């Protein structure tokens, strides 16, 4: 990988930033954090993948580029034009940071995109360790309040770290209910899990671990409960700061009404869907699981995880709890103590993974 360029060009249309200096400062910090060079320029200086910020609704002339990460600062429809590898949208100016990270992981730790359905969002990124299998499998289900502007790039760092530790990683994308429906989303996650039977690689399907972050924690534990008796049943499910009680999440108006916006109704108007989807209502899950929280997270999420663990521990499920320092994203940050404690616990249960070089 030594010949891979460490330079990233960001091509921005004139006037797309309210203050160019602020955008330049943000890009410089994000590039430096990954040991990269580059910045915001008027035209590409090389042939590698570039970041393009064209302005909302403006098509990109792809002829000068081999591959593009498109960034739109506001929310918009996804651009699925040929040559656009991914479209980061609706994340404001911070979208530049996410785009730089996406290019970094794609260049230096590439995976293989595998479709598990016909829709463009029914896909996952598979990474398989070097060496001989069969490998335990980590299925990653991203969060983001079940909203389409958040995609599976949120889990890239975790996917790369777990692959280096000896897991095959299956980083799952799925349709979100703000642009589709709740049932489409939950069906996609179930299909992505089942697709492990056919994805390439020497995978040990007796050692599948589901990791779900935030809204993905709800999805991970729901699909774990739904998988009982099916060909792919996880050996362990891990909630990372998960929304494990949808009724409380709705009552507390988490994420500016994220729960009711995703389901399409408040609890009183869709009780059956809430109870079928809410992990606390599904207890006992019938699958061993692990609940992970960070003490500086939203106190509502911390309370939900603690209450969920108390309820689960009172039943027949094998369940453990980890709580550590940090905020909402510490639980998926490979540099955090909470994350490392989580991986050690998973390894103790699953076994057969590699020691990490930095630990």
N, C-alpha and C positions, 0 to 999 in steps of 0.2 A: 504493500500500500504506500511505499515511500514516494512513488511517482505521482500520486494523486495531488492535484493542486489544492493549496490551502488559501486560495484567493477567491473571493465571492464578489461579483458585481451586482449592485442593486440599481436597476434602471427605473427611474421615476419620471412620470410625465410632469411638465412644468405646472406649478401651482397645486399639485396634488397634496402637498403638506402645508398646513397653515403657517408653520414656522420651520423652515428647512434646517436651521441649526439644531433644533430639538431632535429632529429625525436623525440627523448626522450623529449627534451625541449618543442616542439610543443604539444606533447601528454599530458605532465604534465599541461600545461596551459589550454588546452581544458577540461581536466578532472576536474581541480580545478574550472573552470568557472561554471561547473554544480554540484559542490559539490560531486564529485566522487573520488574514489581511483582506483589504477591500473597502468598500463603502458605496455611497450613492454617487453615481456617475451618469453622464449623458448617453453613453453608448458602451456596449460590452467590449472588454479588452481581451477576452479569450474565448475559447470554444466550450468551456464547461457550463454546467447548469447555472442559470442566472435567476435572480429574483426580479420580477417586473411589477411595478405599481402603476398601472395605466390610467386609473380613474374609473369610477363606477360605470359599468356598462360599456366601456370602451374596448373594442376587440384588440387583440395583440397580433401584430404582424410577426409570425413565427419564423419567417425566412432567415433571420440572422442567428437563430438560436437552435441548439440541439435539444434542450429541455428547459422548461420554465416552471418556477414556483410563482404563481400569481398571488398578489396580495391586494385585497380591497379593504379599506379601513372601515367601511360601513357594511351593514348587512345587505346581501344581494343574492341573486340566484347563482348556483354553482356554474362555473365555466368548465365545460367538459371538452373543450376544443383539443384536437390532436396536438401532442407535444407539451401540453400543460400537465405536469406530473401531479401537482396538487394545488388546490385553491384555498388559501387561507383568507377567510372573510369574516367581517363583523367583530374583529378583536381590537379595533382601534389602532393607534400607533404601535402598540405592543405587538401587533401582527408581524412587524419587521423582525422582532426577536424570535418569534416562533418560526418564521420563514428561514432565518439563518440557522437555527437549530435543525430544521428539516433538511436543509441542504447538507449540513455537516454529517448528520447520521446517514443520509442516503449515500454520500460519497465514501465515507470511511467505514461504515458498518452496514452495507446494503443487505436487504432481505429480498425475498421473492414474493411478489403480489400474486395471490391465488384467489380466484373468484369462487364463491360458494352459491351463487345465484345469478340471475340475469341483470339485476339492477346494478348500476355502477357502485353503489354503496355497499353491496353485498360482496365484500372482499376482506381479506386479511393479509397481513404481511408475515411471512414465515421466515424464521432464521433457525438454522440447524447448526449445532456446534461442529467444530472440526474434530475428527476422530471417529472412533467406532461406537455405534449405538448398541442396543436401543437406548434412546434418550427419554428421560422424563419430559413432560410437556407442560409449559406454563401458558395458559390461555389468559390474555390480558383484555379486559373490558373497560374502556375509558369512561370517564364521567363527563361533566359539563351540563348539568341540569337537564339532561335529555334534549338539548338544543343543538341544532345542526351546525352552528358556527364552531362548535368544539368537535374535533375529530381525533382519530387514533394517533396522530403525532404526539399527543399529550403523553403517551406511554412509550415513546421511542427510547428514552434513556433507560427505563426499566427493562425494556425488551433486550437492549444491547447488553446490559449488566447480567441479566439472567442467562442469556446465551453464553456469555463468557464463563459463567458458573457451571455450565453443562446441561442447561435446559434447552430443548427446542422450544422456541417461543412463537406463539400464534396470536398476533396483535390484531384484534378484531375491529373492523368497521361495521356499522349497521345503520339502517334507516332510523331517523329520529322523528318523534311524533309531531313536532312543530311543522314539518313538511310532509309527513305521512300520517300514520296512526299508531297508537300505543300497541295494538296487536301486531302490526307490521314489525315494530321494533323487537318485541319479545320473541316473535317467531324467527326473526333474523338471528338473534343470539343463540337460540336453540339449534338453528340450522348450521351456524358456524361451529358449534361444539360437535355436532354430528359429522361435520365435514372432515374431522380429524381422521376418520376411517379411510379417506381417499387422498388426503394431501400427501405430497411426496416427502420422503425421509423415513429413516428408521426410528419410528416413534414407539415408545412404551405406553400404550393406552391404559395400562393398569396403574400408571403413575401420572395422571392428569391433575393439575392444580389450577383452579380458577382464581384469578386475581381481579377484583373489581374495585375501582376507585370512585368514591362519591356516588353519583347516580349509578355508575357501573357496579358499585357494591350491591345495590338493590338487585340489579340484573343478574349478577353472579350467583347470589344466593337463591333467587327465584329459579334460574335455570338449573341449579344444582338439585333443588327439590323436585323439579319437573323431570329430571334425568333418570330418576330411579327406575330400574328395569329396562333401560334402553342400552343399546350397544356401547355407547360412550357415557360412562358415569364417572364423575370426578372422584379421585381419592381424597381430595381436600378442596374446600372453597374458602377464600380469604376475602373478607370485607376490609377495605382500606378506606377508613372514614366514610363508610357507606350510609346511605339514607335507608335505614332498616325498618323504619316505621312510617309508612306513607300517611297514615291518618294524622300522626303528630306533625309530620312535615307539612301537611296541608294546613293544619290548625295554626302552626307557627309562621306560615307564609314564607317558608324557606325559599331562597333564591327568587324573591319577588314573585311568589306564586308558581314556582316551577312545577310542583307536583300536580296541581289542578290544571295548569296549562298543558302539561304532557298528557294527562289522562283524559282531559276534556270536560271535567266536572269536579266540583267539590266532593268531599267524602259522602255527604248525604245523598248526592245525586248519582253516585256510581259505586256504592258500597261493595258490590260483588267484585268489581275489577280491583278495587283497593285491596280487598282481602285476599284475592287470588295472587296479587303481585307483591304484597308487603311481606318481607321475610318474617317479621314477628308474628304475623297471622298464620304463617305456614309451619310454625314449630309443632313437632320436631321435624327438621328437614330430612332426616334419614341419611345425611352425609356429614362426615366430620368437617368441622369448620373452625376458622380462626377470625376473631374480631380485633381489628387494629385501630387505634385512635391516637391523635396528637393532642396534647393538653392545651395548646394555644389555638386550636381550631375553633370554629363557630361553636359556642357553648351548647347550642341546641343539638348539633350533630354529636358532640361529646356525650351529652346526656342520653341521646337516642342509642348510641353504641353501648353505653354502660347499662342502660335499662334492658336492651336486647340481650346482652350477655347474661344478665341476672336471670332473665326468663329462660334462655336456652340452657344455662347450667342447671336449672331446676328440673330439666327433663332428661330424656334418655340419650340425646345427642352427645357425641364427643366434641367439646367446644373449649377453646382457650381464649385468653384475652391478653393483648399487649397494649400498653399505653406508654407513650414516650414524649420527649420534647418536640416542639416545632408546631407549625401551622398546618393548614389543610393539605399542602403539597409535600410536606416532609415525608409522608407515608409512601410516596412513590419516587423519592429522591435518593438515588443510590449512595449519596454522600452522607445521608443522615443516620444517626444512631437508631432511630425508630425503624427505618427501613432495614438496616442490617440485623437488628434483633428479629424482625419478621422473617427474613431469609434464613437465619439460623434455625428458627422454629420450624419452618417449612422443611428445611433439609433434614432436621431430626426426625420428622414424620415420614418424608418421602425417601431420603437416602440416595446415595449414588451420584451426588453432584460434586463439582470440583471446588476446592478451596480457592478463594479469590485472592489475587496477587497482592491487593492492598490491605488484606486483613490478617 
